[in-house]
Amino acid sequence: MREPYSENEIGRSQAAIGALLGHNQPPGPLASGKEAMTELSGWLTEHPVVQTRAEAKEGGAYVERTRIALNEMETERTAKVAPLNKQLGTINGAYRAVREPLEKTLKELRRRLTDFASAEEAKRIAELRRLEADRDEAERIAREAEAKEQDAIAAVDVGECADVGAAINEADAAFKDFDKLVSATAIAERNVPMRIGSVMGNRALSMRTIEVLVIEDITKAIKAMGLTEKIQQAVLSSARDFRKAHDELPAGIGITYERSL
């Protein structure tokens, strides 16, 4: 007589039966959707144009079948992701509650620092302009002193009495003053950008120049670019907002109607 089946043997038998039964189960929404896509693609390939009522009815059946497949997939997907979305919403909500006011506060701080840095740079630019004016004037004086020096040397060469030494000393002094102002101007120009040093060992904060596009003439812009799809969608979106606010469409926007299954 055979010994009674062990628990392991019973478990393997149950697993085998379950696997066999699984093959008889209807396909899940994803598998059904893939089948629907394959069949619909094949039908569209065979019918590039719908020409008869029979073909139209057959196509209508594919519309219904495809809608059912899509709905079943969406139902299953929603059921699977709903708990995850709820958990994700809880996590994001906790962080958002702190992040958004913190970002808003940081934005205000950056605005104030930008105002300070802009004012400071304006002062430095004004000082730079003053030094540039002094430098240009010092150069003019130095060139005049140089010309007088050359005149004195020329006068002595032709036997005239001229204080060449004084002229040379005056020119040297003028050029020293000019050179000092050239150096001071260069330093002032390098120091115009405002920097706020880091107290944590990071890079210093500094003003950045950011490109900002502005609309100067929308008519000329559209004429140059053409009425692109993006522009059309943006205008129509704004027109819908206008209608919500004023209960009418803005001038230049009309309505057409299309019929489709």
C-alpha contacts under 8 A as a table, 3 or more apart, distances in Angstrom:
res1	aa1	res2	aa2	distance
5	Y	9	E	6.11
5	Y	10	I	6.47
6	S	9	E	5.26
6	S	10	I	6.30
7	E	10	I	5.07
7	E	11	G	6.08
8	N	11	G	5.04
8	N	12	R	6.19
9	E	12	R	5.12
9	E	13	S	6.17
10	I	13	S	5.11
10	I	14	Q	6.19
11	G	14	Q	5.14
11	G	15	A	6.19
12	R	15	A	5.09
12	R	16	A	6.15
13	S	16	A	5.08
13	S	17	I	6.17
14	Q	17	I	5.10
14	Q	18	G	6.05
15	A	18	G	5.02
15	A	19	A	6.15
16	A	19	A	5.11
16	A	20	L	6.26
17	I	20	L	5.10
17	I	21	L	6.12
18	G	21	L	5.07
18	G	22	G	6.04
19	A	22	G	5.03
19	A	23	H	6.73
20	L	23	H	5.53
20	L	24	N	7.29
21	L	24	N	5.38
21	L	25	Q	6.86
22	G	25	Q	5.22
27	P	30	L	7.90
27	P	31	A	5.66
27	P	32	S	5.83
28	G	31	A	5.37
28	G	32	S	5.99
29	P	32	S	4.96
29	P	33	G	5.91
29	P	69	A	6.55
29	P	72	E	5.60
29	P	73	M	4.95
29	P	76	E	7.19
30	L	33	G	4.98
30	L	34	K	6.25
30	L	73	M	6.13
31	A	34	K	5.13
31	A	35	E	6.26
32	S	35	E	5.09
32	S	36	A	6.11
32	S	69	A	6.36
33	G	36	A	4.99
33	G	37	M	6.13
33	G	66	T	7.60
33	G	69	A	5.19
33	G	70	L	6.78
33	G	73	M	7.18
34	K	37	M	5.07
34	K	38	T	6.21
35	E	38	T	5.12
35	E	39	E	6.13
36	A	39	E	5.20
36	A	40	L	5.90
36	A	65	R	7.27
36	A	66	T	6.12
36	A	69	A	7.02
37	M	40	L	5.16
37	M	41	S	5.96
37	M	66	T	7.72
38	T	41	S	5.24
38	T	42	G	6.22
39	E	42	G	5.10
39	E	43	W	6.20
40	L	43	W	5.07
40	L	44	L	6.15
40	L	62	Y	6.64
41	S	44	L	5.15
41	S	45	T	6.18
42	G	45	T	5.09
42	G	46	E	6.34
43	W	46	E	5.12
43	W	47	H	6.08
44	L	47	H	4.98
44	L	48	P	5.89
45	T	48	P	5.95
47	H	50	V	6.19
50	V	55	E	6.03
50	V	56	A	6.20
51	Q	55	E	6.72
51	Q	56	A	7.56
52	T	55	E	5.19
52	T	56	A	6.21
53	R	56	A	4.85
53	R	57	K	6.08
54	A	57	K	5.11
54	A	58	E	6.18
55	E	58	E	4.96
55	E	59	G	6.00
56	A	59	G	4.96
56	A	60	G	6.07
57	K	60	G	4.94
57	K	61	A	6.36
58	E	61	A	5.12
58	E	62	Y	6.60
59	G	62	Y	5.08
59	G	63	V	6.36
60	G	63	V	4.92
60	G	64	E	6.40
61	A	64	E	5.15
61	A	65	R	6.11
62	Y	65	R	4.95
62	Y	66	T	5.86
63	V	66	T	5.21
63	V	67	R	6.13
64	E	67	R	5.12
64	E	68	I	6.24
65	R	68	I	5.18
65	R	69	A	6.29
66	T	69	A	5.02
66	T	70	L	6.12
67	R	70	L	5.08
67	R	71	N	6.03
68	I	71	N	5.12
68	I	72	E	6.06
69	A	72	E	5.19
69	A	73	M	6.17
70	L	73	M	5.17
70	L	74	E	6.11
71	N	74	E	5.06
71	N	75	T	6.01
72	E	75	T	5.05
72	E	76	E	6.19
73	M	76	E	5.22
73	M	77	R	5.96
74	E	77	R	4.98
74	E	78	T	5.87
75	T	78	T	5.20
75	T	79	A	6.22
76	E	79	A	5.16
76	E	80	K	6.28
77	R	80	K	5.14
77	R	81	V	6.09
78	T	81	V	5.27
78	T	82	A	5.61
79	A	82	A	5.50
79	A	83	P	7.68
80	K	83	P	6.89
80	K	84	L	7.54
81	V	84	L	5.00
81	V	85	N	5.81
82	A	85	N	5.04
82	A	86	K	6.09
83	P	86	K	5.05
83	P	87	Q	6.20
84	L	87	Q	5.07
84	L	88	L	5.93
85	N	88	L	4.85
85	N	89	G	5.83
86	K	89	G	5.03
86	K	90	T	6.22
87	Q	90	T	5.11
87	Q	91	I	6.29
88	L	91	I	5.12
88	L	92	N	5.97
89	G	92	N	5.10
89	G	93	G	5.73
90	T	93	G	5.09
90	T	94	A	6.28
91	I	94	A	5.35
91	I	95	Y	6.56
92	N	95	Y	5.24
92	N	96	R	5.77
93	G	96	R	4.94
93	G	97	A	5.97
94	A	97	A	5.41
94	A	98	V	7.06
95	Y	98	V	5.46
95	Y	99	R	5.84
96	R	99	R	4.83
96	R	100	E	5.60
97	A	100	E	6.19
97	A	101	P	7.15
98	V	101	P	5.95
98	V	102	L	6.14
99	R	102	L	5.05
99	R	103	E	5.92
100	E	103	E	5.12
100	E	104	K	6.14
101	P	104	K	4.94
101	P	105	T	6.07
102	L	105	T	5.08
102	L	106	L	6.08
103	E	106	L	4.96
103	E	107	K	6.05
104	K	107	K	5.05
104	K	108	E	6.43
105	T	108	E	5.14
105	T	109	L	6.33
106	L	109	L	4.98
106	L	110	R	6.14
107	K	110	R	5.11
107	K	111	R	6.16
108	E	111	R	4.99
108	E	112	R	6.33
109	L	112	R	5.19
109	L	113	L	6.20
110	R	113	L	5.02
110	R	114	T	5.90
111	R	114	T	5.00
111	R	115	D	6.21
112	R	115	D	5.06
112	R	116	F	6.29
113	L	116	F	5.03
113	L	117	A	6.01
114	T	117	A	5.02
114	T	118	S	5.89
114	T	207	M	7.45
115	D	118	S	5.15
115	D	119	A	6.19
116	F	119	A	5.21
116	F	120	E	6.09
117	A	120	E	4.96
117	A	121	E	6.00
117	A	194	M	5.79
117	A	195	R	7.94
117	A	207	M	7.37
118	S	121	E	5.14
118	S	122	A	6.13
118	S	194	M	7.92
119	A	122	A	5.03
119	A	123	K	6.39
120	E	123	K	5.15
120	E	124	R	6.32
120	E	194	M	7.00
121	E	124	R	4.93
121	E	125	I	6.00
121	E	192	V	5.68
121	E	193	P	6.32
121	E	194	M	6.04
122	A	125	I	5.08
122	A	126	A	6.16
123	K	126	A	5.09
123	K	127	E	6.26
124	R	127	E	5.00
124	R	128	L	6.07
124	R	188	A	7.23
124	R	191	N	7.56
124	R	192	V	5.48
125	I	128	L	4.87
125	I	129	R	6.17
125	I	189	E	7.76
125	I	192	V	6.23
126	A	129	R	5.14
126	A	130	R	6.32
127	E	130	R	5.04
127	E	131	L	6.22
127	E	188	A	7.56
128	L	131	L	5.09
128	L	132	E	6.07
128	L	185	T	6.28
128	L	188	A	5.65
128	L	189	E	6.30
129	R	132	E	4.99
129	R	133	A	6.20
130	R	133	A	5.16
130	R	134	D	6.25
131	L	134	D	4.96
131	L	135	R	5.90
131	L	181	L	6.87
131	L	184	A	7.31
131	L	185	T	5.66
132	E	135	R	4.95
132	E	136	D	6.10
132	E	181	L	7.96
132	E	185	T	6.18
133	A	136	D	5.17
133	A	137	E	6.21
134	D	137	E	5.08
134	D	138	A	5.99
134	D	181	L	7.18
135	R	138	A	4.97
135	R	139	E	6.09
135	R	178	F	6.08
135	R	181	L	5.17
135	R	182	V	6.15
135	R	185	T	7.53
136	D	139	E	5.06
136	D	140	R	6.28
137	E	140	R	5.02
137	E	141	I	6.29
138	A	141	I	5.09
138	A	142	A	6.03
138	A	174	A	7.03
138	A	175	F	7.78
138	A	177	D	6.71
138	A	178	F	5.02
138	A	181	L	7.72
139	E	142	A	4.97
139	E	143	R	6.04
139	E	174	A	7.95
139	E	175	F	7.35
139	E	178	F	5.59
140	R	143	R	5.19
140	R	144	E	6.25
141	I	144	E	5.11
141	I	145	A	6.13
141	I	174	A	6.59
142	A	145	A	5.00
142	A	146	E	6.03
142	A	171	A	6.02
142	A	174	A	4.67
142	A	175	F	5.26
142	A	178	F	6.94
143	R	146	E	4.93
143	R	147	A	6.15
143	R	171	A	7.96
144	E	147	A	5.01
144	E	148	K	6.24
145	A	148	K	5.03
145	A	149	E	6.10
145	A	167	A	7.08
145	A	170	E	6.38
145	A	171	A	4.63
145	A	174	A	6.96
146	E	149	E	4.96
146	E	150	Q	6.28
146	E	168	I	7.73
146	E	171	A	5.22
147	A	150	Q	5.11
147	A	151	D	6.16
148	K	151	D	4.92
148	K	152	A	6.09
148	K	167	A	6.45
149	E	152	A	5.15
149	E	153	I	6.27
149	E	164	V	6.67
149	E	167	A	4.77
149	E	168	I	5.51
149	E	171	A	6.68
150	Q	153	I	5.10
150	Q	154	A	6.10
151	D	154	A	5.04
151	D	155	A	6.05
152	A	155	A	5.04
152	A	156	V	6.34
152	A	162	A	5.53
152	A	163	D	6.72
152	A	164	V	5.30
152	A	167	A	6.88
153	I	156	V	5.31
153	I	157	D	6.31
153	I	162	A	7.76
153	I	164	V	5.99
154	A	157	D	5.04
154	A	158	V	6.59
155	A	158	V	5.37
155	A	159	G	6.40
155	A	160	E	5.01
155	A	161	C	6.91
155	A	162	A	6.45
156	V	159	G	4.97
156	V	160	E	5.06
156	V	161	C	6.10
156	V	162	A	6.15
156	V	164	V	7.75
157	D	160	E	7.38
163	D	166	A	5.55
163	D	167	A	6.45
164	V	167	A	5.08
164	V	168	I	6.12
165	G	168	I	5.14
165	G	169	N	6.14
166	A	169	N	5.10
166	A	170	E	6.03
167	A	170	E	5.10
167	A	171	A	6.17
168	I	171	A	5.13
168	I	172	D	6.11
169	N	172	D	5.11
169	N	173	A	6.12
170	E	173	A	5.23
170	E	174	A	6.17
171	A	174	A	5.06
171	A	175	F	6.19
172	D	175	F	5.21
172	D	176	K	6.17
173	A	176	K	5.07
173	A	177	D	6.32
174	A	177	D	5.19
174	A	178	F	6.22
175	F	178	F	4.79
175	F	179	D	5.99
176	K	179	D	5.07
176	K	180	K	6.22
177	D	180	K	5.20
177	D	181	L	6.37
178	F	181	L	5.20
178	F	182	V	6.20
179	D	182	V	4.97
179	D	183	S	6.32
180	K	183	S	5.24
180	K	184	A	6.15
181	L	184	A	4.89
181	L	185	T	5.90
182	V	185	T	5.20
182	V	186	A	6.27
183	S	186	A	5.16
183	S	187	I	6.26
184	A	187	I	5.16
184	A	188	A	6.11
185	T	188	A	5.05
185	T	189	E	6.11
186	A	189	E	5.13
186	A	190	R	6.35
187	I	190	R	5.20
187	I	191	N	6.22
188	A	191	N	5.05
188	A	192	V	6.33
189	E	192	V	5.43
190	R	193	P	7.22
191	N	194	M	7.25
193	P	206	S	7.17
193	P	207	M	6.85
194	M	206	S	5.89
194	M	207	M	6.46
195	R	204	A	6.08
195	R	205	L	5.49
195	R	206	S	4.50
195	R	207	M	7.19
196	I	204	A	5.41
196	I	205	L	4.91
196	I	206	S	6.37
197	G	203	R	7.32
197	G	204	A	4.41
197	G	205	L	6.39
198	S	201	G	5.66
198	S	202	N	5.47
198	S	203	R	6.18
198	S	204	A	5.08
198	S	205	L	7.16
199	V	202	N	7.48
215	I	218	I	6.10
217	D	220	K	5.50
217	D	221	A	6.27
218	I	221	A	4.97
218	I	222	I	6.14
219	T	222	I	5.36
219	T	223	K	6.14
220	K	223	K	5.00
220	K	224	A	6.15
221	A	224	A	5.18
221	A	225	M	6.14
222	I	225	M	5.09
222	I	226	G	5.07
222	I	227	L	5.92
223	K	226	G	5.34
223	K	227	L	7.64
225	M	228	T	7.25
227	L	231	I	6.13
227	L	232	Q	6.50
228	T	231	I	5.23
228	T	232	Q	6.25
229	E	232	Q	5.09
229	E	233	Q	6.17
230	K	233	Q	5.20
230	K	234	A	6.13
231	I	234	A	5.09
231	I	235	V	6.09
232	Q	235	V	5.18
232	Q	236	L	6.07
233	Q	236	L	5.13
233	Q	237	S	5.97
234	A	237	S	5.12
234	A	238	S	6.20
235	V	238	S	5.12
235	V	239	A	6.08
236	L	239	A	4.83
236	L	240	R	6.26
236	L	253	I	7.97
237	S	240	R	5.20
237	S	241	D	6.45
238	S	241	D	5.01
238	S	242	F	6.12
239	A	242	F	4.90
239	A	243	R	6.19
239	A	249	L	6.13
239	A	250	P	6.34
239	A	253	I	7.33
240	R	243	R	5.05
240	R	244	K	6.31
240	R	249	L	7.21
241	D	244	K	5.13
241	D	245	A	6.35
242	F	245	A	5.15
242	F	246	H	5.95
242	F	247	D	7.59
242	F	248	E	7.23
242	F	249	L	6.43
242	F	250	P	6.76
243	R	246	H	5.14
243	R	247	D	4.65
243	R	248	E	4.53
243	R	249	L	4.91
243	R	250	P	7.28
244	K	247	D	5.48
244	K	248	E	7.53
246	H	249	L	7.74
249	L	253	I	6.32
249	L	254	G	7.54
250	P	253	I	5.92
